[in-house]
Amino acid sequence: MWHRRTGRLLFVAAAVVLAAYEAWSVFVRETPAVTIEGFHRKAADEFGEGVQVSQAFRMTANGLDAVDVQFSTDQPLTLMVRCDLAEISEPRNESERLSSTQFITFKQVSGVEWRRISFPTVEETSDKRWYLLRLNLISAVAPGGSAARPASPSGVEKPRVGPIISTDNVFGGGSMWIADRRQLGSLSLRAFTRRRTAYARFRADVVPTLPRALQNPVVHLGLAGGYQAAMLAVVYALLFGVTSVPASGARAATDSAPTP
């Protein structure tokens, strides 16, 4: 009996933790609209030599607002990077429309880190459109040191710095170029919209297509809560379900038993 009560308490605690995690992941956590990350990754060291790295990707939601790129350095560095974002009709189509150009300083990049590039001028209607992100290193500065530029003399030791790329093709990963050469794999990239959470994107992209009766947030919470309650009830029944015969069934069996 004690073990059964302990098991029920553990089940309730696990249910509370699960509910808290799901609420955080849906309503609080930033959820990218596009994620490109391969299994086999390395740093594109050519980037530190001044070579341009480009990535074409297709958005899956409206309101493209920011892109996270993963950089790698062999020592703490402050990077100045030129970031160009252009809308294209398809991967590597020469016809493009420049949406944003900016010079961004990434302070104290050490090891492998994600850094954000914001694009405040990108239009709201970005769903199903192709974009080309181009990155160029302007300078890399070590703490207390001078700027190490890609055009530095060959006798000057340069720090190793580059964006993380995959060496395997990623499903839906677009296309990548180093300089003007098409490469296998993709740049590690996460694209965000102005609506950072999963629920905010659901409200913006899905809710307008639903019947009017299903557009109320209270209905969404009720459906989600009912689904979770039903799932927990099934799991609880499987773990702690009553295996004895109900009283009515036992009485019926007794009544039908032959009298000695």
C-alpha positions in Angstrom: 0.0 0.0 0.0 2.8 2.4 0.9 4.6 1.7 -2.5 1.3 2.4 -4.3 0.9 5.7 -2.6 4.5 6.7 -3.3 4.0 5.8 -6.9 0.9 8.0 -7.2 2.8 10.9 -5.6 5.6 10.5 -8.1 3.1 10.3 -10.9 1.5 13.6 -9.8 4.9 15.3 -9.5 5.9 14.1 -13.0 2.6 15.4 -14.4 3.2 18.8 -12.8 6.7 19.0 -14.2 5.5 17.9 -17.7 2.7 20.6 -17.6 5.2 23.3 -16.6 7.7 22.3 -19.3 5.0 22.3 -22.0 3.7 25.6 -20.9 7.2 27.1 -21.0 8.0 25.6 -24.4 4.8 26.8 -26.0 4.3 30.2 -24.3 7.8 31.4 -23.2 10.6 29.7 -25.1 11.8 31.3 -28.4 11.0 28.9 -31.2 12.6 29.4 -34.6 10.6 29.2 -37.7 13.5 27.6 -39.6 16.3 25.5 -38.1 19.2 24.3 -40.2 21.8 22.1 -38.3 23.6 19.1 -39.7 24.9 16.2 -37.8 28.5 16.5 -39.0 29.7 20.1 -38.3 32.9 22.0 -38.6 34.1 25.6 -38.8 34.5 27.3 -42.1 38.0 28.6 -41.5 38.1 30.3 -44.9 35.8 33.0 -43.4 38.8 34.2 -41.3 40.7 34.7 -44.5 38.1 37.1 -45.8 36.2 34.6 -47.9 32.4 35.2 -48.1 30.0 32.6 -46.8 26.5 32.5 -48.1 23.4 30.5 -47.3 20.1 30.4 -49.1 17.1 29.4 -47.0 13.3 29.3 -47.4 11.2 30.9 -44.7 8.1 29.0 -43.4 6.4 31.9 -41.6 5.6 35.6 -42.0 7.6 38.4 -40.4 11.2 37.4 -40.7 12.9 39.4 -38.0 16.3 37.8 -37.0 18.7 35.1 -37.8 21.0 33.2 -35.4 24.4 32.1 -36.7 26.8 29.8 -34.9 30.4 31.1 -34.9 33.6 29.3 -33.8 36.9 30.9 -32.6 40.1 29.5 -31.1 40.4 32.4 -28.6 38.1 35.1 -27.2 37.5 37.6 -30.1 35.4 40.6 -31.0 34.2 40.2 -34.5 33.0 42.9 -37.0 30.9 41.2 -39.7 29.1 42.5 -42.7 25.7 40.9 -43.0 23.7 41.1 -46.2 20.2 39.7 -46.5 18.6 39.5 -50.0 15.3 38.1 -51.2 15.8 35.8 -54.2 13.3 33.9 -56.4 15.1 30.6 -55.9 18.4 29.3 -54.6 21.2 30.9 -56.6 19.1 32.9 -58.9 20.9 36.0 -60.0 17.8 38.2 -59.7 17.7 39.4 -56.1 16.3 42.3 -54.1 18.6 43.5 -51.2 16.5 43.7 -48.0 19.2 44.7 -45.5 22.9 45.5 -45.2 24.5 46.1 -41.8 27.8 45.9 -40.0 27.5 44.1 -36.7 30.0 43.7 -33.8 29.8 40.4 -32.0 31.6 41.0 -28.7 33.7 38.3 -26.9 33.0 35.3 -29.1 34.7 32.4 -27.4 34.6 28.8 -28.6 31.4 27.9 -30.4 28.5 30.3 -29.8 25.2 31.4 -31.3 25.0 35.1 -32.2 21.9 37.0 -33.4 21.6 39.2 -36.5 18.4 41.3 -36.5 16.8 42.6 -39.7 14.3 45.4 -38.7 13.6 46.3 -42.4 12.4 42.9 -43.7 8.8 43.0 -44.8 6.0 41.2 -43.0 5.1 38.8 -45.8 8.2 36.4 -45.8 6.3 33.1 -45.7 7.5 30.7 -48.5 10.0 33.2 -49.8 13.7 32.4 -50.4 16.4 34.6 -48.8 20.1 34.7 -49.2 22.3 35.5 -46.2 25.9 36.7 -46.9 28.5 37.0 -44.2 31.9 38.8 -44.6 34.5 39.2 -41.8 35.8 42.8 -41.5 38.0 42.3 -38.5 38.6 40.1 -35.5 40.1 41.7 -32.3 41.5 39.9 -29.4 41.2 41.4 -25.9 43.8 44.1 -25.5 45.1 43.5 -29.0 45.0 45.1 -32.4 42.6 44.1 -35.1 43.5 41.1 -37.1 42.1 41.7 -40.6 41.6 39.2 -43.3 44.0 41.2 -45.5 46.8 41.1 -42.9 50.3 40.3 -44.2 51.0 36.5 -44.4 53.7 36.8 -41.7 51.1 37.9 -39.1 49.4 35.0 -37.3 45.7 35.3 -37.6 43.2 33.9 -35.2 41.0 31.0 -36.4 37.4 32.2 -36.8 34.5 31.0 -38.9 30.8 30.1 -38.9 29.8 26.5 -38.2 28.7 24.6 -41.3 27.6 21.0 -41.8 29.5 18.7 -44.1 26.3 16.7 -44.8 23.2 17.8 -46.6 20.3 18.8 -44.4 16.7 18.1 -45.5 15.2 21.5 -46.2 18.6 23.1 -45.6 18.8 25.3 -48.7 22.1 25.9 -50.4 25.5 27.1 -49.2 28.4 28.8 -51.0 31.9 29.6 -49.9 33.2 32.4 -52.1 31.5 31.5 -55.5 31.7 27.8 -55.1 28.6 25.8 -54.2 29.3 23.5 -51.2 27.9 20.3 -49.8 26.1 21.0 -46.5 24.6 24.1 -45.0 25.4 27.0 -42.6 24.1 26.4 -39.1 21.2 28.8 -38.9 18.0 29.6 -37.0 15.6 32.1 -38.5 13.0 33.8 -36.2 9.9 35.9 -36.9 8.6 38.8 -34.8 6.5 36.3 -33.0 9.1 34.5 -30.9 7.0 31.8 -29.2 5.2 28.8 -30.8 1.8 30.0 -29.6 2.3 33.5 -31.0 3.1 32.0 -34.4 0.1 29.8 -34.1 -2.1 32.8 -33.3 -0.8 34.7 -36.3 -0.5 31.9 -39.0 -3.1 29.3 -38.1 -5.9 30.9 -36.0 -7.1 33.2 -38.9 -7.8 30.0 -41.0 -9.9 28.4 -38.3 -13.7 28.6 -37.9 -14.7 31.6 -35.7 -15.8 29.4 -32.8 -12.2 28.0 -32.6 -10.4 31.4 -32.6 -10.8 32.2 -28.9 -7.7 31.6 -26.8 -9.9 30.1 -24.0 -10.9 27.4 -26.5 -7.3 26.7 -27.3 -6.4 26.3 -23.7 -9.4 24.1 -23.0 -8.6 21.8 -25.9 -5.0 21.6 -24.9 -5.9 21.0 -21.3 -8.5 18.3 -22.2 -6.0 16.5 -24.4 -3.3 16.5 -21.7 -5.9 15.4 -19.1 -7.0 12.5 -21.3 -3.5 11.4 -22.0 -2.6 11.5 -18.2 -5.7 9.6 -17.4 -4.8 6.8 -19.8 -1.2 6.6 -18.4 -2.6 6.6 -14.8 -5.0 3.8 -15.6 -2.2 1.7 -17.2 0.1 2.2 -14.2 -2.4 2.1 -11.3 -5.6 0.7 -12.8 -7.9 -1.4 -10.6 -7.5 -5.1 -11.5 -10.1 -6.5 -9.1 -13.6 -7.4 -10.2 -16.2 -4.7 -9.6 -18.6 -5.3 -6.7 -21.6 -5.7 -9.0 -19.7 -8.2 -11.1 -18.7 -10.2 -8.0 -22.3 -10.2 -6.7 -23.6 -11.5 -10.0 -21.0 -14.2 -10.1 -22.0 -15.3 -6.5 -25.7 -15.4 -7.4 -25.0 -17.6 -10.4 -22.8 -20.0 -8.5 -24.5 -23.4 -7.8 -25.7 -24.0 -4.2 -23.9 -26.9 -2.5 
